[in-house]
């Protein structure tokens, strides 16, 4: 298998303001941790019912476990030229064949969920996903407004002259232009015709790059602590594009990309992503759409299965065990 040429771009990370609160614990639903719908509550929500959070940034974070809302984009790197000579050349131009789908929480189907996305044919293609923070609904704010405006501004800024496939700048411009109240995690990916993919992400939206059917790169979520992701926000307590995870990768024709909000990767393992694309995959737009729908259906099915040990539930159990171990250690030290 050819190796993926990947460069992680160092970024100066801002240190979030931290408040310490005792008694961290996780809630269980039917004795199982099922796919989450995350809530990072906006400021002003008070600490009266949030004392269970041990360490929290200035915007308190809570969570519950239920049916998850997830958004998926599947893209295949295909030749932009149908000329056989060009295909054999070392300077083949690449472009995305894209399929997209969204599976909202059942209670949010009428408004289309709280995620937003865009697909642009600029260069080899540009993809973006934003996941609205559901906790703002408790303040009578529609969480979808922020994510939709953020992605609308990102799409509008893609072709600006100063952008030059700078994924981090794209997020910065979109964030600066967004006036809605709320918050969202976000990821954007820009493909140059020469095959260089530029990615920037704030929070727990994710990306997988597959080569010859195998996941060769998997992004990691940015979190203040478990279940509280970095996020763009209308409040000063949120993150900025300066906090983004930024990297670039050299793609080849036939490579596949899967991008999704946390509802996808919390409920679907990378091995299942590989299997799904092997069954439904191809190199055209119809194949990408089939793969995206299949991944959405799998994430939805897994999130509603109380017996399924998802990637999210495994991490939650590890976090509980770690906190219990730390608590015991502290008690021993005091004694």
SETI-142211 format. One line per 8 residues: number of its first residue (from 0); their letters; for each residue x, y, z of N, C-alpha, C. Coordinates in steps of 0.1 Angstrom, whole numbers, m for minus. Example, Ala and Ser with C-alpha at 12.3 -4.5 7.8 and 13.67 -1.06 7.14 Angstrom:
<nodes>
0) AS) 132/m57/78/123/m45/78/132/m33/78  128/m22/71/137/m11/71/129/0/79
</nodes>
This chain:
<nodes>
0) XXXXXXXX) 8/m12/0/0/0/0/9/12/0  6/22/m9/13/35/m9/11/42/4  21/49/9/20/56/21/14/70/18  6/75/27/0/88/26/10/99/31  13/109/23/22/119/27/13/130/34  16/131/47/8/139/56/17/149/64  12/161/65/20/171/72/10/178/82  13/176/95/5/183/105/12/197/107
8) XXXXXXXX) 3/207/106/8/221/107/7/226/121  18/229/127/18/234/141/10/247/142  1/248/152/m7/259/155/m6/263/169  m4/276/172/m4/281/186/m18/279/192  m19/271/202/m32/268/208/m35/277/219  m47/283/219/m51/291/231/m55/283/242  m51/287/254/m55/280/267/m68/285/271  m78/276/272/m92/280/276/m92/283/291
16) XXXXXXXX) m101/292/295/m103/295/309/m110/283/315  m105/279/327/m110/267/334/m115/270/347  m126/264/350/m132/265/364/m133/251/370  m130/249/382/m130/236/388/m143/234/396  m149/223/394/m161/219/400/m160/204/404  m165/200/416/m164/186/420/m174/177/415  m172/164/418/m182/153/416/m185/151/401  m175/147/393/m178/144/379/m184/130/378
24) XXXXXXXX) m194/128/370/m200/115/367/m207/115/354  m209/104/349/m217/102/336/m230/96/339  m240/100/331/m253/94/332/m255/82/323  m263/72/327/m265/60/319/m280/60/315  m282/55/303/m295/54/297/m298/39/295  m307/33/302/m310/19/301/m297/11/304  m289/15/313/m277/9/317/m267/8/306  m269/16/295/m259/16/284/m256/30/280
32) XXXXXXXX) m244/32/275/m241/45/269/m243/44/254  m254/51/250/m258/51/236/m252/63/229  m253/64/216/m248/75/208/m253/88/214  m244/98/216/m248/110/223/m253/121/214  m261/130/219/m264/143/214/m257/153/224  m246/159/220/m238/166/229/m245/180/232  m243/185/244/m248/198/248/m236/205/255  m232/216/250/m223/225/257/m232/237/260
40) XXXXXXXX) m236/238/272/m246/249/276/m240/263/275  m247/273/270/m242/286/269/m240/293/282  m232/303/283/m230/310/296/m244/315/302  m244/317/315/m256/322/321/m266/311/325  m262/298/322/m270/287/325/m270/283/340  m260/289/347/m259/286/362/m252/273/365  m248/271/377/m241/259/381/m250/250/390  m263/254/392/m271/247/402/m273/233/399
48) XXXXXXXX) m274/229/386/m276/216/382/m264/210/375  m253/217/375/m241/213/368/m229/209/378  m232/207/391/m222/205/400/m215/192/398  m221/183/390/m215/170/387/m202/172/378  m200/183/372/m189/185/363/m177/188/371  m166/180/370/m154/182/378/m146/194/373  m143/194/360/m135/205/354/m143/210/342  m145/222/341/m153/228/330/m147/241/325
56) XXXXXXXX) m148/244/312/m144/257/307/m155/267/311  m154/279/308/m163/289/312/m177/287/307  m179/280/296/m192/276/292/m194/261/297  m203/260/307/m205/246/313/m209/236/302  m205/224/304/m208/213/294/m216/202/301  m227/199/295/m234/187/300/m237/178/288  m242/166/291/m245/157/280/m255/148/284  m263/142/274/m272/132/276/m270/122/265
64) XXXXXXXX) m275/110/267/m273/99/257/m286/96/250  m287/96/237/m299/93/230/m296/91/216  m306/91/207/m304/90/193/m295/102/188  m285/99/180/m276/109/176/m279/115/163  m276/128/161/m277/135/148/m263/134/142  m263/129/130/m250/128/123/m251/133/109  m239/138/104/m239/143/90/m226/136/84  m228/132/71/m217/125/65/m214/131/51
72) XXXXXXXX) m202/132/47/m198/136/34/m188/125/30  m190/118/18/m181/109/13/m176/114/0  m163/115/m2/m157/120/m14/m146/110/m20  m146/109/m33/m136/101/m39/m127/110/m48  m114/108/m47/m105/116/m55/m105/109/m69  m110/116/m79/m110/111/m92/m103/120/m102  m99/115/m114/m92/123/m123/m102/134/m129  m97/146/m130/m105/157/m135/m105/156/m150
80) XXXXXXXX) m97/148/m156/m96/147/m171/m99/132/m175  m107/131/m186/m110/118/m191/m101/114/m202  m91/122/m204/m81/119/m215/m71/108/m209  m70/97/m216/m61/86/m211/m47/90/m210  m42/99/m219/m28/103/m218/m26/111/m205  m36/119/m201/m35/127/m189/m35/117/m177  m43/107/m178/m44/97/m167/m30/91/m164  m23/89/m175/m10/82/m173/1/92/m169
88) XXXXXXXX) m2/104/m170/8/115/m167/10/116/m152  22/121/m147/24/123/m133/17/136/m129  12/144/m138/5/156/m134/m10/156/m136  m16/144/m132/m30/142/m133/m37/152/m123  m47/159/m128/m55/168/m119/m66/160/m113  m68/162/m100/m78/155/m92/m89/164/m88  m101/157/m86/m113/164/m82/m121/154/m74  m130/160/m65/m138/152/m57/m151/147/m65
96) XXXXXXXX) m155/135/m62/m169/130/m65/m175/129/m52  m186/137/m49/m191/138/m35/m205/133/m34  m207/126/m22/m221/123/m18/m223/128/m4  m234/133/m1/m237/138/12/m251/134/17  m252/132/30/m265/129/36/m265/133/51  m277/135/57/m278/139/71/m289/131/77  m287/126/89/m298/119/97/m300/127/109  m310/135/110/m313/143/122/m319/135/133
104) XXXXXXXX) m318/140/145/m325/135/157/m340/135/153  m347/124/157/m361/123/153/m369/136/157  m366/142/168/m373/154/173/m370/166/164  m360/165/156/m355/177/148/m356/175/133  m364/165/129/m365/162/115/m372/173/108  m382/179/114/m390/189/107/m382/201/103  m372/205/111/m364/217/108/m351/213/101  m349/200/99/m337/195/92/m325/193/100
112) XXXXXXXX) m326/192/113/m315/190/122/m307/202/125  m296/201/132/m288/212/136/m274/213/129  m272/203/120/m259/203/113/m261/212/100  m250/215/94/m250/222/81/m238/218/73  m239/219/60/m227/215/52/m228/223/39  m217/223/32/m216/228/18/m206/220/10  m208/220/m3/m199/214/m12/m197/224/m24  m185/227/m27/m181/236/m37/m172/229/m47
120) XXXXXXXX) m173/233/m60/m165/227/m70/m152/236/m73  m149/245/m64/m137/253/m65/m125/245/m65  m115/247/m74/m104/238/m74/m107/224/m77  m102/215/m68/m106/201/m70/m119/198/m61  m124/207/m54/m135/206/m46/m133/210/m31  m143/216/m25/m143/220/m11/m154/215/m4  m152/209/8/m162/203/16/m162/210/30  m174/212/36/m175/217/49/m186/212/57
128) XXXXXXXX) m184/210/70/m195/205/79/m194/213/92  m206/217/97/m207/224/110/m218/217/118  m215/215/131/m225/208/140/m229/218/150  m242/222/150/m247/232/160/m247/226/174  m244/234/184/m244/229/197/m258/230/203  m263/218/206/m277/217/210/m281/224/223  m271/226/231/m275/232/244/m281/246/243  m279/253/232/m285/266/231/m300/266/230
136) XXXXXXXX) m306/255/227/m320/253/226/m326/256/240  m319/254/251/m324/257/264/m325/272/266  m319/280/258/m320/294/259/m329/300/248  m337/291/243/m347/295/232/m340/300/220  m328/294/217/m320/297/205/m320/285/196  m323/287/183/m322/275/174/m308/272/171  m302/261/176/m288/258/173/m284/257/159  m294/254/150/m291/253/136/m287/266/129
144) XXXXXXXX) m292/277/135/m289/290/128/m274/293/127  m267/290/138/m253/293/139/m245/285/129  m248/272/129/m241/263/120/m243/266/105  m256/269/102/m260/272/88/m253/285/84  m253/295/92/m247/308/88/m232/306/87  m226/298/96/m211/296/95/m207/290/82  m215/279/78/m212/273/65/m215/281/53  m225/289/54/m229/298/43/m217/308/40
152) XXXXXXXX) m212/314/51/m200/323/50/m188/316/45  m186/304/49/m174/296/45/m175/293/30  m187/290/25/m189/287/11/m186/300/3  m191/311/8/m190/324/1/m175/328/0  m167/324/10/m153/329/10/m144/320/3  m148/308/m2/m139/299/m8/m131/304/m19  m138/312/m28/m131/316/m40/m124/330/m39  m124/336/m27/m117/349/m26/m103/347/m29
160) XXXXXXXX) m97/358/m35/m83/357/m39/m73/354/m29  m75/359/m17/m65/357/m6/m66/343/0  m76/336/m3/m78/323/4/m67/313/0  m65/311/m13/m54/302/m18/m54/288/m10  m65/282/m9/m67/269/m3/m62/269/12  m63/280/18/m59/280/32/m72/277/41  m72/264/46/m84/260/53/m86/267/66  m75/270/73/m76/277/85/m82/291/83
168) XXXXXXXX) m77/298/73/m82/311/70/m97/311/66  m101/300/59/m115/299/55/m124/298/68  m120/290/78/m127/290/90/m127/303/97  m116/310/97/m115/323/104/m124/333/98  m125/334/84/m134/343/78/m148/340/80  m152/327/80/m165/323/83/m169/327/97  m161/324/106/m164/327/120/m165/342/123  m157/350/117/m157/364/119/m170/370/113
176) XXXXXXXX) m175/364/102/m187/369/95/m200/364/102  m200/355/110/m212/349/116/m217/357/127  m230/361/126/m236/370/136/m247/363/144  m250/351/141/m261/344/148/m256/341/162  m266/339/171/m263/335/185/m262/320/185  m252/314/192/m251/300/193/m236/296/192  m234/283/188/m221/277/187/m221/265/178  m210/261/173/m209/250/164/m194/245/164
184) XXXXXXXX) m193/232/162/m180/226/158/m180/226/143  m168/226/137/m167/227/122/m154/221/117  m155/216/104/m144/211/97/m145/215/82  m134/219/76/m134/222/61/m122/215/55  m124/210/42/m114/204/35/m114/210/21  m102/214/16/m100/220/3/m90/212/m5  m94/208/m17/m85/199/m25/m80/208/m37  m67/209/m38/m60/215/m50/m61/204/m61
192) XXXXXXXX) m60/210/m73/m60/200/m85/m48/191/m85  m37/195/m78/m25/187/m78/m26/176/m68  m37/175/m61/m39/164/m51/m36/167/m37  m32/180/m34/m29/183/m20/m42/187/m13  m45/181/m2/m58/183/5/m54/191/17  m61/202/20/m59/211/31/m71/210/40  m69/207/53/m80/205/63/m77/213/75  m88/219/80/m88/226/93/m101/222/101
200) XXXXXXXX) m99/220/114/m111/215/122/m110/221/135  m122/225/140/m123/230/154/m134/221/161  m130/213/170/m140/205/177/m139/190/174  m151/184/173/m151/169/172/m158/164/159  m160/173/149/m162/168/135/m149/161/131  m151/151/123/m139/143/119/m137/140/105  m126/134/101/m123/131/88/m115/118/88  m118/109/78/m110/97/76/m105/97/61
208) XXXXXXXX) m93/94/59/m87/93/45/m84/78/43  m90/73/32/m88/58/29/m80/57/16  m70/48/16/m63/45/4/m63/29/2  m67/25/m9/m68/11/m13/m77/4/m2  m87/11/2/m98/5/10/m95/5/25  m83/11/29/m79/11/43/m78/25/48  m83/27/61/m81/40/67/m66/43/70  m61/53/64/m46/56/66/m45/69/74
216) XXXXXXXX) m55/76/76/m55/88/85/m68/90/92  m68/92/105/m81/95/112/m78/107/122  m86/117/120/m84/129/128/m88/126/143  m83/134/152/m87/132/166/m95/144/170  m106/142/179/m114/153/183/m106/162/192  m109/175/192/m104/185/201/m114/187/212  m110/185/224/m119/186/236/m113/193/247  m121/200/255/m116/206/267/m114/195/277
224) XXXXXXXX) m123/186/277/m123/173/284/m134/164/278  m135/152/282/m144/142/275/m158/148/274  m163/148/261/m177/151/258/m179/166/257  m169/174/258/m170/189/257/m160/194/246  m164/195/234/m155/198/223/m152/213/222  m141/216/216/m138/229/211/m149/233/202  m152/247/202/m163/251/193/m162/266/190  m167/270/178/m169/284/175/m181/288/183
232) XXXXXXXX) m182/301/187/m193/305/195/m195/320/193  m207/324/196/m210/339/196/m205/345/209  m201/337/219/m196/341/231/m181/342/231  m175/350/239/m160/351/239/m153/339/244  m161/331/251/m155/319/257/m153/308/247  m157/310/235/m155/300/225/m141/300/219  m139/291/210/m126/290/203/m126/299/190  m114/300/184/m112/307/171/m105/297/162
240) XXXXXXXX) m103/302/150/m96/294/140/m81/292/144  m76/301/153/m62/299/158/m61/286/166  m72/281/171/m72/268/178/m74/256/170  m75/258/157/m79/247/148/m67/236/147  m71/224/145/m62/214/140/m61/215/125  m48/217/120/m46/220/106/m36/210/101  m39/204/89/m30/195/83/m32/195/68  m22/190/60/m24/188/46/m19/174/43
248) XXXXXXXX) m25/168/32/m22/154/28/m21/154/13  m13/146/7/m12/144/m7/m20/132/m11  m31/135/m18/m40/124/m22/m36/119/m36  m41/107/m39/m39/101/m52/m53/97/m57  m54/95/m71/m66/91/m77/m70/77/m70  m83/76/m67/m88/64/m60/m89/65/m45  m83/75/m39/m84/77/m25/m98/81/m21  m102/78/m9/m116/82/m5/m115/90/8
256) XXXXXXXX) m124/99/10/m125/107/22/m139/106/28  m139/104/41/m152/104/48/m151/115/59  m160/125/58/m161/136/68/m174/135/74  m175/138/87/m187/137/94/m187/144/107  m199/147/112/m200/153/126/m198/141/136  m198/145/149/m195/135/159/m204/123/159  m217/125/155/m227/115/155/m223/103/146  m214/105/136/m209/94/128/m198/86/135
264) XXXXXXXX) m187/93/138/m176/86/144/m177/82/158  m187/87/165/m191/82/178/m198/68/178  m203/65/166/m212/53/165/m207/43/155  m196/47/147/m191/38/136/m176/37/138  m171/25/139/m157/23/139/m151/24/125  m138/27/125/m131/28/112/m132/16/104  m131/4/110/m132/m9/103/m146/m10/96  m156/m4/102/m169/m4/96/m170/6/84
272) XXXXXXXX) m163/17/85/m162/26/74/m155/19/62  m145/12/65/m138/5/54/m147/m5/48  m154/m13/56/m164/m23/51/m175/m17/42  m180/m6/47/m191/1/40/m187/6/27  m175/12/26/m171/17/13/m167/6/4  m162/m5/9/m159/m16/0/m172/m22/m6  m183/m22/1/m195/m27/m4/m202/m17/m13  m203/m4/m9/m211/5/m17/m202/15/m25
280) XXXXXXXX) m189/14/m23/m180/24/m29/m178/22/m44  m172/32/m50/m168/33/m64/m160/45/m66  m161/51/m77/m153/63/m80/m162/74/m86  m175/73/m85/m183/83/m91/m193/89/m80  m200/99/m84/m209/106/m74/m220/96/m69  m226/88/m77/m236/79/m72/m231/69/m62  m218/64/m63/m212/56/m53/m210/63/m40  m206/76/m42/m203/84/m30/m216/86/m22
288) XXXXXXXX) m227/88/m29/m240/90/m23/m245/78/m16  m243/66/m23/m247/53/m16/m239/51/m4  m226/54/m4/m218/51/7/m222/61/19  m224/73/16/m228/83/26/m241/78/33  m251/74/25/m264/70/30/m262/57/39  m253/48/34/m251/36/42/m245/39/55  m235/48/55/m228/51/68/m238/58/77  m247/67/72/m257/74/80/m266/63/86
296) XXXXXXXX) m271/54/78/m280/44/83/m273/35/94  m260/32/92/m253/24/102/m252/32/115  m248/44/114/m246/53/126/m260/54/134  m270/56/126/m284/57/132/m288/44/140  m285/33/133/m289/20/139/m281/17/151  m268/20/151/m259/17/162/m263/26/174  m266/39/171/m269/48/182/m282/45/190  m291/37/183/m303/34/190/m303/20/196
304) XXXXXXXX) m292/13/195/m290/0/200/m284/0/214  m291/m2/225/m285/m1/238/m275/m12/241  m274/m22/233/m265/m33/235/m252/m31/227  m251/m21/219/m240/m18/210/m229/m11/218  m217/m16/218/m206/m9/224/m199/0/214  m203/12/213/m198/22/203/m185/27/207  m178/34/197/m166/41/201/m168/51/212  m179/58/212/m182/67/223/m184/61/236
312) XXXXXXXX) m192/50/237/m194/43/249/m181/38/255  m172/32/247/m160/27/251/m151/38/258  m151/49/251/m143/60/257/m149/65/270  m163/66/271/m170/70/283/m166/61/294  m166/48/292/m163/38/302/m149/40/307  m140/43/298/m126/45/301/m124/58/310  m132/68/306/m131/80/314/m136/78/328  m147/71/329/m153/68/343/m142/60/351
320) XXXXXXXX) m136/50/345/m126/42/352/m114/51/356  m110/60/347/m99/68/350/m102/78/362  m114/83/362/m117/93/372/m118/85/386  m123/73/385/m124/65/398/m110/62/403  m101/59/393/m87/55/397/m81/68/403  m82/79/397/m76/91/402/m82/95/416  m95/93/418/m101/96/431/m95/87/442  m94/74/439/m88/65/448/m74/68/451
328) XXXXXXX) m66/72/441/m52/76/444/m51/88/453  m60/98/451/m60/110/459/m63/106/473  m72/97/475/m76/93/489/m64/86/496  m57/78/488/m45/71/494/m34/81/498  m32/91/490/m22/101/493/m26/108/505  m38/112/507/m43/119/518/m41/111/531  m43/98/530/m42/90/542/m27/88/545
</nodes>
